[in-house]
Amino acid sequence: MSQDFAIIQTGGKQYKVAAGQKLKVEKLPVDAGATVAFDKVLLVAKGDSVTVGMPHVSGAKVEAKVLRQDKEDTKLVFRYHAKVRYKKKKGHRQPFTEVEIVKI
């Protein structure tokens, strides 16, 4: 039993996706509820056939529905130098877009 999947590239990262899967990607400039198409598809596997792109598979695209735009939990950045009274504490919240894969 083979599962259909694809490998896409967005935001400088690569993701293995299948239909119905939810994932968080780098922030995309679209509103929640809209659809987005990822056209940088690196690999498509349907059944027993596998198509590998060089670098992208021509004509292939992955459609996804945007569920929400949000920020990650706070990551603390703490810098400390011993013996010189140097301390800096800073927080960072990375924005992301949560998408659900509709069709490959």
MOPAC internal coordinates of N, CA, C and O (Angstrom, degrees):
PM7 1SCF
backbone

  N    0.0000 0     0.00 0     0.00 0    0    0    0
  C    1.4605 1     0.00 0     0.00 0    1    0    0
  C    1.5289 1   109.18 1     0.00 0    2    1    0
  O    1.2310 1   120.42 1   -63.85 1    3    2    1
  N    1.3153 1   116.81 1   116.15 1    3    2    1
  C    1.4570 1   122.19 1   179.93 1    5    3    2
  C    1.5168 1   109.75 1  -103.59 1    6    5    3
  O    1.2310 1   121.41 1   -37.75 1    7    6    5
  N    1.3093 1   114.91 1   142.25 1    7    6    5
  C    1.4540 1   119.86 1   177.25 1    9    7    6
  C    1.5211 1   108.42 1  -103.75 1   10    9    7
  O    1.2310 1   120.43 1   -41.74 1   11   10    9
  N    1.3397 1   116.78 1   138.26 1   11   10    9
  C    1.4578 1   121.24 1   177.65 1   13   11   10
  C    1.5136 1   109.18 1   -76.33 1   14   13   11
  O    1.2310 1   120.62 1   -48.98 1   15   14   13
  N    1.3382 1   116.42 1   131.02 1   15   14   13
  C    1.4576 1   120.47 1   177.70 1   17   15   14
  C    1.5180 1   109.21 1  -150.67 1   18   17   15
  O    1.2310 1   121.65 1    -9.91 1   19   18   17
  N    1.3296 1   114.45 1   170.09 1   19   18   17
  C    1.4600 1   121.17 1   177.32 1   21   19   18
  C    1.5201 1   108.36 1  -144.24 1   22   21   19
  O    1.2310 1   120.94 1   -20.65 1   23   22   21
  N    1.3106 1   115.81 1   159.35 1   23   22   21
  C    1.4633 1   121.52 1   173.32 1   25   23   22
  C    1.5124 1   106.60 1  -115.36 1   26   25   23
  O    1.2310 1   121.15 1   -59.50 1   27   26   25
  N    1.3585 1   115.40 1   120.50 1   27   26   25
  C    1.4630 1   120.94 1  -178.14 1   29   27   26
  C    1.5153 1   109.77 1  -114.48 1   30   29   27
  O    1.2310 1   121.26 1   -17.74 1   31   30   29
  N    1.3207 1   115.19 1   162.26 1   31   30   29
  C    1.4576 1   121.52 1   177.17 1   33   31   30
  C    1.5204 1   108.38 1  -123.61 1   34   33   31
  O    1.2310 1   120.60 1   -54.30 1   35   34   33
  N    1.3375 1   116.46 1   125.70 1   35   34   33
  C    1.4527 1   121.94 1   175.46 1   37   35   34
  C    1.5227 1   108.71 1  -153.76 1   38   37   35
  O    1.2310 1   120.92 1   -39.80 1   39   38   37
  N    1.3073 1   115.85 1   140.20 1   39   38   37
  C    1.4588 1   120.47 1   178.76 1   41   39   38
  C    1.5140 1   113.82 1    64.41 1   42   41   39
  O    1.2310 1   120.01 1  -153.61 1   43   42   41
  N    1.3438 1   117.58 1    26.39 1   43   42   41
  C    1.4553 1   120.93 1   179.94 1   45   43   42
  C    1.5130 1   113.66 1    78.97 1   46   45   43
  O    1.2310 1   119.70 1  -173.94 1   47   46   45
  N    1.3244 1   118.18 1     6.06 1   47   46   45
  C    1.4645 1   122.46 1  -179.46 1   49   47   46
  C    1.5185 1   109.53 1  -123.62 1   50   49   47
  O    1.2310 1   120.98 1   -18.52 1   51   50   49
  N    1.3204 1   115.72 1   161.48 1   51   50   49
  C    1.4629 1   121.09 1   178.74 1   53   51   50
  C    1.5243 1   108.59 1  -116.56 1   54   53   51
  O    1.2310 1   120.61 1   -40.01 1   55   54   53
  N    1.3367 1   116.43 1   139.99 1   55   54   53
  C    1.4581 1   122.62 1  -177.32 1   57   55   54
  C    1.5257 1   109.89 1  -131.95 1   58   57   55
  O    1.2310 1   120.56 1   -41.91 1   59   58   57
  N    1.3330 1   116.54 1   138.09 1   59   58   57
  C    1.4614 1   121.87 1   172.02 1   61   59   58
  C    1.5181 1   106.26 1   -91.85 1   62   61   59
  O    1.2310 1   120.29 1   -60.30 1   63   62   61
  N    1.3460 1   117.05 1   119.70 1   63   62   61
  C    1.4647 1   121.01 1  -174.19 1   65   63   62
  C    1.5226 1   110.79 1  -125.79 1   66   65   63
  O    1.2310 1   121.60 1   -28.06 1   67   66   65
  N    1.3346 1   114.55 1   151.94 1   67   66   65
  C    1.4570 1   122.53 1   174.77 1   69   67   66
  C    1.5216 1   107.36 1  -135.71 1   70   69   67
  O    1.2310 1   120.33 1   -19.37 1   71   70   69
  N    1.3190 1   116.97 1   160.63 1   71   70   69
  C    1.4617 1   121.08 1  -178.97 1   73   71   70
  C    1.5263 1   110.05 1   -62.19 1   74   73   71
  O    1.2310 1   120.87 1   -44.20 1   75   74   73
  N    1.3469 1   115.95 1   135.80 1   75   74   73
  C    1.4569 1   121.77 1   179.89 1   77   75   74
  C    1.5185 1   114.26 1    88.89 1   78   77   75
  O    1.2310 1   119.75 1   173.78 1   79   78   77
  N    1.3256 1   118.08 1    -6.22 1   79   78   77
  C    1.4580 1   122.01 1  -177.85 1   81   79   78
  C    1.5283 1   110.97 1   -81.21 1   82   81   79
  O    1.2310 1   120.57 1   -36.79 1   83   82   81
  N    1.3429 1   116.51 1   143.21 1   83   82   81
  C    1.4668 1   122.10 1   174.47 1   85   83   82
  C    1.5228 1   107.79 1  -107.41 1   86   85   83
  O    1.2310 1   120.80 1   -41.68 1   87   86   85
  N    1.3425 1   116.07 1   138.32 1   87   86   85
  C    1.4485 1   119.15 1   176.98 1   89   87   86
  C    1.5149 1   110.52 1  -151.19 1   90   89   87
  O    1.2310 1   121.43 1   -20.55 1   91   90   89
  N    1.3353 1   114.87 1   159.45 1   91   90   89
  C    1.4556 1   122.58 1   178.37 1   93   91   90
  C    1.5177 1   108.08 1  -103.03 1   94   93   91
  O    1.2310 1   120.77 1   -53.92 1   95   94   93
  N    1.3462 1   116.13 1   126.08 1   95   94   93
  C    1.4561 1   121.78 1   178.63 1   97   95   94
  C    1.5223 1   108.43 1  -120.85 1   98   97   95
  O    1.2310 1   120.73 1    -9.78 1   99   98   97
  N    1.3287 1   116.22 1   170.22 1   99   98   97
  C    1.4567 1   120.18 1   175.66 1  101   99   98
  C    1.5286 1   109.67 1   -57.37 1  102  101   99
  O    1.2310 1   120.42 1   -28.15 1  103  102  101
  N    1.3152 1   116.81 1   151.85 1  103  102  101
  C    1.4615 1   121.38 1  -173.39 1  105  103  102
  C    1.5277 1   112.24 1   -55.80 1  106  105  103
  O    1.2310 1   121.35 1   -49.46 1  107  106  105
  N    1.3485 1   115.02 1   130.54 1  107  106  105
  C    1.4626 1   122.57 1   177.23 1  109  107  106
  C    1.5215 1   109.05 1  -109.96 1  110  109  107
  O    1.2310 1   119.32 1   -34.81 1  111  110  109
  N    1.3275 1   118.90 1   145.19 1  111  110  109
  C    1.4687 1   121.65 1  -177.25 1  113  111  110
  C    1.5341 1   112.87 1   -81.88 1  114  113  111
  O    1.2310 1   119.77 1  -122.70 1  115  114  113
  N    1.3339 1   118.05 1    57.30 1  115  114  113
  C    1.4555 1   123.13 1   177.91 1  117  115  114
  C    1.5254 1   109.09 1  -134.78 1  118  117  115
  O    1.2310 1   120.53 1   -23.31 1  119  118  117
  N    1.3309 1   116.59 1   156.69 1  119  118  117
  C    1.4515 1   121.43 1  -179.68 1  121  119  118
  C    1.5268 1   110.81 1   -84.94 1  122  121  119
  O    1.2310 1   121.36 1   -19.31 1  123  122  121
  N    1.3290 1   115.01 1   160.69 1  123  122  121
  C    1.4667 1   120.67 1   177.01 1  125  123  122
  C    1.5251 1   109.26 1   -65.09 1  126  125  123
  O    1.2310 1   120.24 1   -39.62 1  127  126  125
  N    1.3202 1   117.16 1   140.38 1  127  126  125
  C    1.4528 1   122.54 1  -178.54 1  129  127  126
  C    1.5213 1   113.55 1    93.37 1  130  129  127
  O    1.2310 1   120.01 1   165.15 1  131  130  129
  N    1.3141 1   117.59 1   -14.85 1  131  130  129
  C    1.4666 1   121.10 1   179.48 1  133  131  130
  C    1.5238 1   109.99 1   -81.13 1  134  133  131
  O    1.2310 1   121.05 1   -13.95 1  135  134  133
  N    1.3177 1   115.59 1   166.05 1  135  134  133
  C    1.4613 1   119.77 1   175.84 1  137  135  134
  C    1.5247 1   108.73 1  -107.53 1  138  137  135
  O    1.2310 1   121.45 1   -30.21 1  139  138  137
  N    1.3109 1   114.84 1   149.79 1  139  138  137
  C    1.4634 1   120.79 1   179.94 1  141  139  138
  C    1.5316 1   107.11 1  -135.29 1  142  141  139
  O    1.2310 1   120.74 1   -34.46 1  143  142  141
  N    1.3236 1   116.18 1   145.54 1  143  142  141
  C    1.4658 1   121.61 1   179.13 1  145  143  142
  C    1.5210 1   108.68 1  -115.52 1  146  145  143
  O    1.2310 1   120.61 1   -53.40 1  147  146  145
  N    1.3212 1   116.44 1   126.60 1  147  146  145
  C    1.4582 1   122.41 1   175.57 1  149  147  146
  C    1.5266 1   107.14 1   -94.64 1  150  149  147
  O    1.2310 1   120.60 1   -65.05 1  151  150  149
  N    1.3430 1   116.45 1   114.95 1  151  150  149
  C    1.4603 1   119.51 1  -177.35 1  153  151  150
  C    1.5252 1   112.81 1  -100.87 1  154  153  151
  O    1.2310 1   119.85 1   172.79 1  155  154  153
  N    1.3256 1   117.88 1    -7.21 1  155  154  153
  C    1.4625 1   120.92 1   175.69 1  157  155  154
  C    1.5235 1   108.10 1   -88.94 1  158  157  155
  O    1.2310 1   121.16 1  -100.84 1  159  158  157
  N    1.3161 1   115.39 1    79.16 1  159  158  157
  C    1.4602 1   122.18 1  -178.97 1  161  159  158
  C    1.5259 1   107.55 1  -100.57 1  162  161  159
  O    1.2310 1   120.39 1   -58.40 1  163  162  161
  N    1.3386 1   116.86 1   121.60 1  163  162  161
  C    1.4544 1   121.47 1  -176.09 1  165  163  162
  C    1.5226 1   112.61 1   -90.89 1  166  165  163
  O    1.2310 1   120.20 1   150.39 1  167  166  165
  N    1.3469 1   117.23 1   -29.61 1  167  166  165
  C    1.4540 1   121.03 1  -177.73 1  169  167  166
  C    1.5182 1   109.14 1  -153.39 1  170  169  167
  O    1.2310 1   120.25 1   -38.24 1  171  170  169
  N    1.3265 1   117.12 1   141.76 1  171  170  169
  C    1.4586 1   122.19 1   175.95 1  173  171  170
  C    1.5180 1   107.80 1  -130.21 1  174  173  171
  O    1.2310 1   120.51 1   -52.40 1  175  174  173
  N    1.3386 1   116.64 1   127.60 1  175  174  173
  C    1.4652 1   121.86 1   177.37 1  177  175  174
  C    1.5212 1   108.17 1  -122.05 1  178  177  175
  O    1.2310 1   120.63 1   -66.43 1  179  178  177
  N    1.3414 1   116.41 1   113.57 1  179  178  177
  C    1.4652 1   122.32 1   177.30 1  181  179  178
  C    1.5117 1   107.61 1  -122.95 1  182  181  179
  O    1.2310 1   120.81 1   -67.91 1  183  182  181
  N    1.3368 1   116.05 1   112.09 1  183  182  181
  C    1.4571 1   119.83 1  -177.19 1  185  183  182
  C    1.5150 1   110.23 1    65.16 1  186  185  183
  O    1.2310 1   120.39 1    55.42 1  187  186  185
  N    1.3219 1   116.86 1  -124.58 1  187  186  185
  C    1.4646 1   121.01 1   179.51 1  189  187  186
  C    1.5190 1   113.10 1   -96.38 1  190  189  187
  O    1.2310 1   119.95 1   174.69 1  191  190  189
  N    1.3433 1   117.71 1    -5.31 1  191  190  189
  C    1.4660 1   119.95 1  -179.71 1  193  191  190
  C    1.5273 1   110.13 1   -93.54 1  194  193  191
  O    1.2310 1   121.31 1   -45.27 1  195  194  193
  N    1.3226 1   115.11 1   134.73 1  195  194  193
  C    1.4650 1   122.05 1   179.63 1  197  195  194
  C    1.5137 1   107.98 1  -124.02 1  198  197  195
  O    1.2310 1   120.57 1   -51.75 1  199  198  197
  N    1.3479 1   116.52 1   128.25 1  199  198  197
  C    1.4549 1   122.33 1   177.73 1  201  199  198
  C    1.5189 1   108.71 1  -114.89 1  202  201  199
  O    1.2310 1   120.66 1   -58.39 1  203  202  201
  N    1.3192 1   116.34 1   121.61 1  203  202  201
  C    1.4592 1   121.90 1  -179.60 1  205  203  202
  C    1.5143 1   107.99 1  -108.91 1  206  205  203
  O    1.2310 1   120.49 1   -49.57 1  207  206  205
  N    1.3257 1   116.68 1   130.43 1  207  206  205
  C    1.4527 1   121.08 1   179.92 1  209  207  206
  C    1.5109 1   112.32 1   -88.45 1  210  209  207
  O    1.2310 1   121.07 1   -21.59 1  211  210  209
  N    1.3471 1   115.56 1   158.41 1  211  210  209
  C    1.4571 1   120.67 1   176.85 1  213  211  210
  C    1.5123 1   109.35 1  -131.19 1  214  213  211
  O    1.2310 1   116.58 1   -96.68 1  215  214  213
  N    1.2990 1   124.10 1    83.32 1  215  214  213
  C    1.4611 1   126.20 1    -2.18 1  217  215  214
  C    1.5235 1   113.17 1   -86.63 1  218  217  215
  O    1.2310 1   119.18 1   159.69 1  219  218  217
  N    1.3483 1   119.16 1   -20.31 1  219  218  217
  C    1.4611 1   121.51 1  -177.18 1  221  219  218
  C    1.5269 1   110.24 1  -118.69 1  222  221  219
  O    1.2310 1   121.05 1   -28.38 1  223  222  221
  N    1.3335 1   115.59 1   151.62 1  223  222  221
  C    1.4580 1   121.04 1   176.02 1  225  223  222
  C    1.5275 1   107.46 1   -77.97 1  226  225  223
  O    1.2310 1   120.12 1   -57.32 1  227  226  225
  N    1.3296 1   117.38 1   122.68 1  227  226  225
  C    1.4631 1   120.04 1  -176.59 1  229  227  226
  C    1.5251 1   110.12 1   -73.78 1  230  229  227
  O    1.2310 1   120.82 1   -45.48 1  231  230  229
  N    1.3210 1   116.05 1   134.52 1  231  230  229
  C    1.4564 1   121.94 1   177.49 1  233  231  230
  C    1.5141 1   114.65 1    82.04 1  234  233  231
  O    1.2310 1   119.61 1   175.29 1  235  234  233
  N    1.3169 1   118.35 1    -4.71 1  235  234  233
  C    1.4669 1   120.50 1  -179.29 1  237  235  234
  C    1.5211 1   110.10 1   -92.70 1  238  237  235
  O    1.2310 1   120.94 1   -37.69 1  239  238  237
  N    1.3281 1   115.80 1   142.31 1  239  238  237
  C    1.4602 1   119.73 1   174.36 1  241  239  238
  C    1.5227 1   109.00 1  -150.63 1  242  241  239
  O    1.2310 1   121.51 1   -24.66 1  243  242  241
  N    1.3183 1   114.72 1   155.34 1  243  242  241
  C    1.4576 1   122.26 1   179.55 1  245  243  242
  C    1.5176 1   106.93 1  -118.11 1  246  245  243
  O    1.2310 1   120.55 1   -55.55 1  247  246  245
  N    1.3346 1   116.56 1   124.45 1  247  246  245
  C    1.4592 1   121.09 1   179.94 1  249  247  246
  C    1.5251 1   109.33 1   -97.69 1  250  249  247
  O    1.2310 1   121.35 1   -40.81 1  251  250  249
  N    1.3319 1   115.02 1   139.19 1  251  250  249
  C    1.4619 1   120.50 1  -178.64 1  253  251  250
  C    1.5214 1   109.39 1  -140.25 1  254  253  251
  O    1.2310 1   120.90 1   -25.59 1  255  254  253
  N    1.3297 1   115.89 1   154.41 1  255  254  253
  C    1.4572 1   122.80 1   176.67 1  257  255  254
  C    1.5212 1   107.91 1  -108.20 1  258  257  255
  O    1.2310 1   120.44 1   -48.43 1  259  258  257
  N    1.3345 1   116.77 1   131.57 1  259  258  257
  C    1.4578 1   121.67 1  -179.33 1  261  259  258
  C    1.5269 1   108.38 1   -79.33 1  262  261  259
  O    1.2310 1   120.85 1   -58.03 1  263  262  261
  N    1.3322 1   115.98 1   121.97 1  263  262  261
  C    1.4583 1   120.65 1  -179.89 1  265  263  262
  C    1.5261 1   111.89 1   -88.80 1  266  265  263
  O    1.2310 1   120.40 1   134.26 1  267  266  265
  N    1.3504 1   116.84 1   -45.74 1  267  266  265
  C    1.4670 1   119.04 1  -179.07 1  269  267  266
  C    1.5204 1   110.48 1  -162.85 1  270  269  267
  O    1.2310 1   121.82 1   -21.84 1  271  270  269
  N    1.3278 1   114.12 1   158.16 1  271  270  269
  C    1.4561 1   123.73 1   171.56 1  273  271  270
  C    1.5240 1   106.10 1  -111.69 1  274  273  271
  O    1.2310 1   119.96 1   -50.89 1  275  274  273
  N    1.3232 1   117.68 1   129.11 1  275  274  273
  C    1.4582 1   119.70 1  -176.07 1  277  275  274
  C    1.5182 1   109.60 1  -155.14 1  278  277  275
  O    1.2310 1   120.97 1     5.38 1  279  278  277
  N    1.3362 1   115.75 1  -174.62 1  279  278  277
  C    1.4589 1   121.78 1   176.08 1  281  279  278
  C    1.5264 1   108.77 1  -123.30 1  282  281  279
  O    1.2310 1   120.65 1   -31.56 1  283  282  281
  N    1.3133 1   116.37 1   148.44 1  283  282  281
  C    1.4613 1   122.39 1   177.17 1  285  283  282
  C    1.5286 1   109.98 1   -68.83 1  286  285  283
  O    1.2310 1   120.93 1    -8.64 1  287  286  285
  N    1.3212 1   115.82 1   171.36 1  287  286  285
  C    1.4518 1   120.50 1   173.61 1  289  287  286
  C    1.5246 1   109.34 1   -65.83 1  290  289  287
  O    1.2310 1   120.69 1   -20.53 1  291  290  289
  N    1.3142 1   116.28 1   159.47 1  291  290  289
  C    1.4554 1   121.30 1  -176.52 1  293  291  290
  C    1.5174 1   111.63 1   -68.77 1  294  293  291
  O    1.2310 1   121.16 1   -50.69 1  295  294  293
  N    1.3196 1   115.39 1   129.31 1  295  294  293
  C    1.4606 1   122.03 1   172.26 1  297  295  294
  C    1.5200 1   106.65 1  -102.83 1  298  297  295
  O    1.2310 1   120.10 1   -53.40 1  299  298  297
  N    1.3177 1   117.41 1   126.60 1  299  298  297
  C    1.4569 1   120.87 1  -179.31 1  301  299  298
  C    1.5250 1   110.33 1   -90.62 1  302  301  299
  O    1.2310 1   121.32 1   -44.38 1  303  302  301
  N    1.3364 1   115.09 1   135.62 1  303  302  301
  C    1.4563 1   122.64 1   175.60 1  305  303  302
  C    1.5125 1   105.86 1  -115.28 1  306  305  303
  O    1.2310 1   120.41 1   -66.25 1  307  306  305
  N    1.3254 1   116.82 1   113.75 1  307  306  305
  C    1.4675 1   121.04 1  -176.86 1  309  307  306
  C    1.5133 1   108.72 1  -121.94 1  310  309  307
  O    1.2310 1   121.09 1   -58.49 1  311  310  309
  N    1.3324 1   115.52 1   121.51 1  311  310  309
  C    1.4603 1   121.45 1   178.87 1  313  311  310
  C    1.5141 1   108.24 1  -109.37 1  314  313  311
  O    1.2310 1   121.00 1   -42.96 1  315  314  313
  N    1.3240 1   115.69 1   137.04 1  315  314  313
  C    1.4584 1   120.30 1  -176.07 1  317  315  314
  C    1.5185 1   109.32 1  -147.97 1  318  317  315
  O    1.2310 1   120.71 1   -50.44 1  319  318  317
  N    1.3231 1   116.24 1   129.56 1  319  318  317
  C    1.4557 1   121.89 1   173.45 1  321  319  318
  C    1.5190 1   107.00 1  -114.49 1  322  321  319
  O    1.2310 1   120.67 1   -55.90 1  323  322  321
  N    1.2927 1   116.32 1   124.10 1  323  322  321
  C    1.4613 1   120.61 1  -178.77 1  325  323  322
  C    1.5299 1   110.57 1   -68.31 1  326  325  323
  O    1.2310 1   120.69 1   -34.05 1  327  326  325
  N    1.2982 1   116.29 1   145.95 1  327  326  325
  C    1.4762 1   126.14 1   171.72 1  329  327  326
  C    1.5219 1   114.92 1    69.25 1  330  329  327
  O    1.2310 1   118.80 1  -175.73 1  331  330  329
  N    1.3309 1   119.90 1     4.27 1  331  330  329
  C    1.4620 1   119.77 1  -179.93 1  333  331  330
  C    1.5266 1   111.70 1  -125.66 1  334  333  331
  O    1.2310 1   119.52 1  -169.50 1  335  334  333
  N    1.3232 1   118.52 1    10.50 1  335  334  333
  C    1.4653 1   124.29 1   178.53 1  337  335  334
  C    1.5237 1   112.37 1    57.26 1  338  337  335
  O    1.2310 1   120.36 1  -141.23 1  339  338  337
  N    1.3234 1   116.91 1    38.77 1  339  338  337
  C    1.4576 1   121.32 1   179.71 1  341  339  338
  C    1.5136 1   109.01 1  -106.18 1  342  341  339
  O    1.2310 1   120.89 1   -64.50 1  343  342  341
  N    1.3409 1   115.90 1   115.50 1  343  342  341
  C    1.4625 1   121.32 1   177.28 1  345  343  342
  C    1.5178 1   108.10 1  -140.41 1  346  345  343
  O    1.2310 1   120.51 1   -45.67 1  347  346  345
  N    1.3333 1   116.63 1   134.33 1  347  346  345
  C    1.4636 1   121.42 1   173.96 1  349  347  346
  C    1.5171 1   107.89 1  -138.72 1  350  349  347
  O    1.2310 1   121.03 1   -49.50 1  351  350  349
  N    1.3231 1   115.64 1   130.50 1  351  350  349
  C    1.4546 1   121.21 1   178.69 1  353  351  350
  C    1.5175 1   107.95 1  -121.21 1  354  353  351
  O    1.2310 1   120.80 1   -52.16 1  355  354  353
  N    1.3329 1   116.07 1   127.84 1  355  354  353
  C    1.4476 1   120.69 1  -177.16 1  357  355  354
  C    1.5227 1   108.17 1  -141.31 1  358  357  355
  O    1.2310 1   120.63 1   -35.64 1  359  358  357
  N    1.3251 1   116.41 1   144.36 1  359  358  357
  C    1.4550 1   121.03 1   177.75 1  361  359  358
  C    1.5189 1   110.59 1  -112.70 1  362  361  359
  O    1.2310 1   121.20 1   -24.68 1  363  362  361
  N    1.3386 1   115.31 1   155.32 1  363  362  361
  C    1.4613 1   120.39 1  -179.81 1  365  363  362
  C    1.5206 1   109.25 1  -143.15 1  366  365  363
  O    1.2310 1   120.36 1   -46.22 1  367  366  365
  N    1.3344 1   116.91 1   133.78 1  367  366  365
  C    1.4672 1   122.55 1   175.45 1  369  367  366
  C    1.5172 1   108.04 1  -121.52 1  370  369  367
  O    1.2310 1   120.81 1   -67.61 1  371  370  369
  N    1.3330 1   116.06 1   112.39 1  371  370  369
  C    1.4568 1   121.66 1  -177.55 1  373  371  370
  C    1.5248 1   109.93 1   -80.47 1  374  373  371
  O    1.2310 1   119.36 1   -53.38 1  375  374  373
  N    1.3336 1   118.83 1   126.62 1  375  374  373
  C    1.4720 1   120.19 1   176.28 1  377  375  374
  C    1.5246 1   111.05 1   -73.54 1  378  377  375
  O    1.2310 1   120.40 1   -32.29 1  379  378  377
  N    1.3343 1   116.85 1   147.71 1  379  378  377
  C    1.4525 1   121.43 1   178.84 1  381  379  378
  C    1.5205 1   109.96 1  -145.39 1  382  381  379
  O    1.2310 1   120.69 1   -13.99 1  383  382  381
  N    1.3091 1   116.28 1   166.01 1  383  382  381
  C    1.4571 1   124.34 1   174.70 1  385  383  382
  C    1.5194 1   107.29 1  -122.41 1  386  385  383
  O    1.2310 1   120.53 1   -54.27 1  387  386  385
  N    1.3327 1   116.60 1   125.73 1  387  386  385
  C    1.4648 1   120.21 1   176.94 1  389  387  386
  C    1.5085 1   108.83 1   -94.74 1  390  389  387
  O    1.2310 1   120.24 1   -54.74 1  391  390  389
  N    1.3272 1   117.15 1   125.26 1  391  390  389
  C    1.4589 1   122.33 1  -177.78 1  393  391  390
  C    1.5320 1   110.31 1  -123.83 1  394  393  391
  O    1.2310 1   121.35 1   -25.62 1  395  394  393
  N    1.3236 1   115.02 1   154.38 1  395  394  393
  C    1.4568 1   121.22 1   172.96 1  397  395  394
  C    1.5213 1   107.90 1  -118.27 1  398  397  395
  O    1.2310 1   120.43 1   -53.21 1  399  398  397
  N    1.3145 1   116.79 1   126.79 1  399  398  397
  C    1.4586 1   122.37 1  -177.50 1  401  399  398
  C    1.5297 1   108.52 1   -73.41 1  402  401  399
  O    1.2310 1   120.60 1   -55.86 1  403  402  401
  N    1.3326 1   116.45 1   124.14 1  403  402  401
  C    1.4566 1   121.63 1  -177.82 1  405  403  402
  C    1.5289 1   110.61 1   -96.32 1  406  405  403
  O    1.2310 1   120.77 1   129.79 1  407  406  405
  N    1.3366 1   116.13 1   -50.21 1  407  406  405
  C    1.4689 1   119.41 1  -173.92 1  409  407  406
  C    1.5150 1   110.54 1  -150.42 1  410  409  407
  O    1.2310 1   121.42 1   -36.40 1  411  410  409
  N    1.3327 1   114.88 1   143.60 1  411  410  409
  C    1.4702 1   120.13 1   175.54 1  413  411  410
  C    1.5186 1   108.07 1  -104.89 1  414  413  411
  O    1.2310 1   120.10 1   180.00 1  415  414  413

